[in-house]
Amino acid sequence: MTVSFSEYLELAPYLTTENGVKSLHFDGQSIQSAMHLDDPFALALGYSQTMMGFLLFVPEPKQVLIVGLGGGSLPKYCYRHLPECKITTLEINSEVIALRDEFSIPADNDRFAIVETDAVDYITKGLADADVIMLDAYDKDGLPSVLASESYYDHCRMALSEKGVLVINLWGTDAKLNIYLERLKRVFNGRVWYCRAFNSYNVIVFASNDEGYKMNWIKLLFAASKLESQYELDLQGIVRRLRAGLVYSL
């Protein structure tokens, strides 16, 4: 998880390595990102694996926008597994960006870019244009209110393509979790599904911008079975969690 505000800038990022895993931290209580040293492009954490469930809704995105770099797990994964896709990552902290080589993050090129900017300004000013937007931004006190406002969610919706998907990482223990979900349901006219992430207490939310989208669980499970070997993800497991609305059980 990453941060997008001034308080975040006061927290100097540091690295630890244990049991073949390199991790990024801002304090001694949580892991912001993790990377397997023997497979730098793999997704080491369950919440990032679950966020890739957007492939169930948009299997061939042309543009993915990621808010928060961290150790670059999601950008790297998308870069490797979606070769026809342009990946843009927004990160406000230059010290985090400076660690990109530590996490084997690719250099900027014609389809991969890290932009040092405030994601709130970037999105609300209409600079974003994507098939998938992934939000994973926290500060030391939790989720900043501006990043969970109905207005911000609406700006994200406007930045999405006609059939695009917004993916959000939320804390399952957040007392305002249901408030955030209700805001998203209003903005996306009820086209919102969520579940507990693999092996964590994070809750991953998927909101579809496709006004004609109708959930068909059998069709979605079939799509998952076709895609998961290609992406080395338990997509069928994500479908089952979404259908059950799993939030409070691992």
C-alpha positions as CSV (number, residue, x, y, z in Angstrom):
1,M,0.0,0.0,0.0
2,T,1.2,3.5,-0.8
3,V,0.5,7.1,0.3
4,S,-0.4,10.2,-1.7
5,F,-0.2,13.1,0.8
6,S,2.3,15.3,2.6
7,E,2.4,13.1,5.7
8,Y,3.6,10.3,3.5
9,L,6.6,12.3,2.4
10,E,7.8,12.5,6.0
11,L,8.1,8.7,6.2
12,A,11.4,7.6,4.7
13,P,11.0,4.3,3.0
14,Y,13.4,1.5,3.9
15,L,14.0,-2.1,2.8
16,T,14.3,-5.4,4.5
17,T,15.2,-8.8,3.1
18,E,14.2,-12.1,4.8
19,N,13.7,-15.6,3.5
20,G,14.3,-14.6,-0.1
21,V,11.7,-11.7,0.0
22,K,12.6,-8.0,-0.3
23,S,10.0,-5.7,1.4
24,L,9.3,-2.0,1.4
25,H,8.3,-0.3,4.7
26,F,7.5,3.1,6.0
27,D,7.2,1.9,9.6
28,G,7.8,-1.2,11.6
29,Q,4.2,-2.3,11.6
30,S,3.3,-3.0,8.0
31,I,4.7,-4.2,4.6
32,Q,4.0,-1.8,1.8
33,S,5.2,-4.1,-1.0
34,A,7.1,-7.3,-1.3
35,M,9.2,-9.1,-4.0
36,H,10.4,-12.6,-4.4
37,L,14.1,-12.3,-5.2
38,D,14.0,-15.4,-7.4
39,D,11.0,-14.1,-9.3
40,P,10.8,-10.3,-9.2
41,F,7.8,-10.1,-11.5
42,A,5.6,-12.4,-9.5
43,L,2.9,-11.1,-7.1
44,A,4.1,-11.9,-3.6
45,L,1.1,-10.6,-1.6
46,G,-2.5,-11.9,-1.7
47,Y,-4.1,-8.5,-2.0
48,S,-2.2,-7.7,-5.2
49,Q,-3.1,-11.1,-6.7
50,T,-6.7,-10.3,-5.9
51,M,-6.6,-6.9,-7.5
52,M,-5.6,-8.5,-10.8
53,G,-9.1,-9.9,-10.8
54,F,-10.0,-7.0,-13.1
55,L,-9.0,-9.4,-15.9
56,L,-12.4,-11.1,-15.3
57,F,-14.1,-7.8,-16.4
58,V,-11.5,-6.4,-18.9
59,P,-9.4,-9.3,-20.2
60,E,-7.5,-7.2,-22.8
61,P,-7.0,-3.6,-21.4
62,K,-5.1,-1.2,-23.6
63,Q,-4.3,1.3,-20.8
64,V,-3.9,0.6,-17.1
65,L,-3.5,3.4,-14.5
66,I,-2.1,2.5,-11.1
67,V,-2.1,4.9,-8.2
68,G,0.9,4.2,-5.9
69,L,4.2,2.6,-6.9
70,G,5.4,1.0,-3.8
71,G,7.7,-1.8,-4.8
72,G,6.1,-1.9,-8.3
73,S,4.5,-5.3,-8.0
74,L,1.4,-4.5,-9.9
75,P,3.1,-2.4,-12.6
76,K,5.7,-5.0,-13.2
77,Y,3.1,-7.8,-13.4
78,C,1.0,-5.9,-15.8
79,Y,4.0,-5.0,-17.9
80,R,5.1,-8.7,-18.3
81,H,1.7,-10.3,-18.7
82,L,-0.1,-7.6,-20.8
83,P,2.3,-6.9,-23.6
84,E,-0.2,-4.9,-25.7
85,C,-1.1,-2.6,-22.7
86,K,0.3,0.8,-21.7
87,I,0.9,1.0,-17.9
88,T,1.2,4.3,-16.2
89,T,1.9,4.6,-12.4
90,L,1.3,7.7,-10.4
91,E,3.6,8.2,-7.3
92,I,4.1,11.4,-5.3
93,N,7.2,10.3,-3.3
94,S,10.5,10.7,-5.1
95,E,12.3,8.5,-2.6
96,V,10.0,5.6,-3.5
97,I,10.7,6.2,-7.2
98,A,14.4,6.2,-6.4
99,L,14.2,2.6,-5.2
100,R,12.9,1.3,-8.6
101,D,16.1,-0.5,-9.3
102,E,16.0,-2.2,-5.9
103,F,12.7,-3.8,-7.1
104,S,13.7,-4.5,-10.7
105,I,11.2,-2.0,-12.0
106,P,11.6,-1.5,-15.8
107,A,12.9,1.8,-17.1
108,D,10.3,4.1,-18.7
109,N,9.5,3.4,-22.3
110,D,6.8,3.8,-24.8
111,R,4.3,1.6,-22.8
112,F,5.6,1.9,-19.3
113,A,5.9,5.1,-17.2
114,I,6.2,6.2,-13.7
115,V,4.9,9.8,-13.2
116,E,5.9,11.8,-10.1
117,T,2.6,13.6,-9.2
118,D,-0.2,13.9,-6.8
119,A,-2.8,11.3,-8.1
120,V,-5.7,13.4,-6.7
121,D,-4.8,16.4,-8.9
122,Y,-3.9,14.2,-11.8
123,I,-7.3,12.4,-11.9
124,T,-9.6,15.3,-10.9
125,K,-8.0,17.6,-13.5
126,G,-8.9,15.0,-16.2
127,L,-5.4,13.9,-17.1
128,A,-6.3,10.2,-16.7
129,D,-7.6,8.0,-19.5
130,A,-7.6,4.2,-18.8
131,D,-9.5,0.9,-19.2
132,V,-8.5,0.0,-15.7
133,I,-7.7,2.2,-12.7
134,M,-6.2,0.6,-9.6
135,L,-6.3,2.6,-6.3
136,D,-4.1,1.6,-3.4
137,A,-3.3,4.8,-1.5
138,Y,-3.0,5.1,2.3
139,D,-1.2,7.3,4.8
140,K,0.0,6.5,8.3
141,D,-3.5,7.1,9.7
142,G,-5.3,5.1,7.1
143,L,-7.3,6.0,4.0
144,P,-7.3,9.8,3.4
145,S,-10.9,11.0,3.2
146,V,-10.3,12.7,-0.2
147,L,-9.4,9.4,-1.7
148,A,-12.7,7.8,-0.6
149,S,-15.0,10.7,-1.4
150,E,-18.0,10.3,-3.8
151,S,-16.6,13.1,-5.9
152,Y,-13.2,11.4,-6.3
153,Y,-14.8,8.1,-7.2
154,D,-16.9,9.9,-9.8
155,H,-13.7,11.5,-11.3
156,C,-12.2,8.0,-11.5
157,R,-15.4,6.8,-13.3
158,M,-15.1,9.7,-15.8
159,A,-11.5,8.8,-16.5
160,L,-12.5,5.2,-17.4
161,S,-13.3,3.9,-20.8
162,E,-16.9,2.9,-21.6
163,K,-16.4,-0.6,-20.3
164,G,-13.6,0.1,-17.9
165,V,-13.2,-1.0,-14.3
166,L,-12.1,0.7,-11.1
167,V,-10.2,-1.5,-8.6
168,I,-9.7,-0.4,-5.0
169,N,-7.8,-1.9,-2.1
170,L,-9.6,-1.2,1.2
171,W,-9.0,-2.2,4.8
172,G,-11.5,-4.8,6.0
173,T,-11.3,-3.4,9.5
174,D,-12.0,0.2,8.4
175,A,-15.1,1.4,10.3
176,K,-16.2,3.3,7.2
177,L,-15.9,0.4,4.8
178,N,-19.6,0.2,4.2
179,I,-19.8,3.9,3.6
180,Y,-17.2,3.7,0.9
181,L,-19.0,0.8,-0.7
182,E,-22.3,2.7,-0.7
183,R,-20.6,5.7,-2.4
184,L,-19.2,3.4,-5.1
185,K,-22.6,1.8,-5.6
186,R,-24.1,5.3,-6.2
187,V,-21.4,6.4,-8.6
188,F,-21.4,3.1,-10.5
189,N,-25.2,2.6,-10.4
190,G,-24.8,-0.6,-8.3
191,R,-22.3,-2.3,-10.5
192,V,-19.9,-3.0,-7.6
193,W,-18.6,-6.3,-6.3
194,Y,-16.1,-7.0,-3.5
195,C,-14.4,-9.7,-1.6
196,R,-11.7,-10.4,1.0
197,A,-8.2,-10.6,-0.6
198,F,-6.3,-13.8,-0.5
199,N,-4.5,-14.4,2.8
200,S,-5.1,-10.9,4.2
201,Y,-7.8,-8.7,5.8
202,N,-7.8,-6.3,2.8
203,V,-11.0,-6.0,0.8
204,I,-10.8,-5.6,-2.9
205,V,-13.5,-3.8,-4.8
206,F,-14.4,-3.9,-8.5
207,A,-16.6,-1.3,-10.0
208,S,-17.7,-1.6,-13.6
209,N,-18.3,1.5,-15.8
210,D,-20.1,-0.6,-18.4
211,E,-23.7,0.5,-18.2
212,G,-24.8,-2.7,-20.1
213,Y,-22.9,-5.1,-17.9
214,K,-25.0,-7.9,-16.3
215,M,-23.3,-10.2,-13.8
216,N,-23.4,-13.9,-14.9
217,W,-21.5,-16.0,-12.4
218,I,-21.4,-19.1,-14.5
219,K,-20.0,-17.1,-17.5
220,L,-17.5,-15.4,-15.2
221,L,-16.3,-18.7,-13.7
222,F,-15.8,-20.1,-17.2
223,A,-13.8,-17.0,-18.2
224,A,-11.7,-17.5,-15.1
225,S,-10.9,-21.1,-15.9
226,K,-9.7,-20.1,-19.4
227,L,-7.5,-17.2,-18.1
228,E,-6.0,-18.4,-14.9
229,S,-3.3,-20.6,-16.4
230,Q,-2.2,-17.8,-18.6
231,Y,-1.8,-15.4,-15.8
232,E,-0.8,-17.8,-13.0
233,L,-3.6,-16.5,-10.8
234,D,-6.5,-18.2,-8.9
235,L,-9.1,-16.3,-10.8
236,Q,-11.8,-19.0,-10.1
237,G,-11.1,-18.4,-6.4
238,I,-11.7,-14.7,-6.9
239,V,-15.0,-15.4,-8.6
240,R,-16.1,-17.6,-5.8
241,R,-15.2,-15.0,-3.2
242,L,-17.0,-12.3,-5.2
243,R,-20.1,-14.4,-5.5
244,A,-20.1,-15.1,-1.8
245,G,-19.3,-11.5,-0.9
246,L,-16.6,-12.7,1.4
247,V,-15.4,-9.9,3.6
248,Y,-15.0,-11.3,7.1
249,S,-13.5,-14.8,6.5
250,L,-10.1,-15.7,5.0
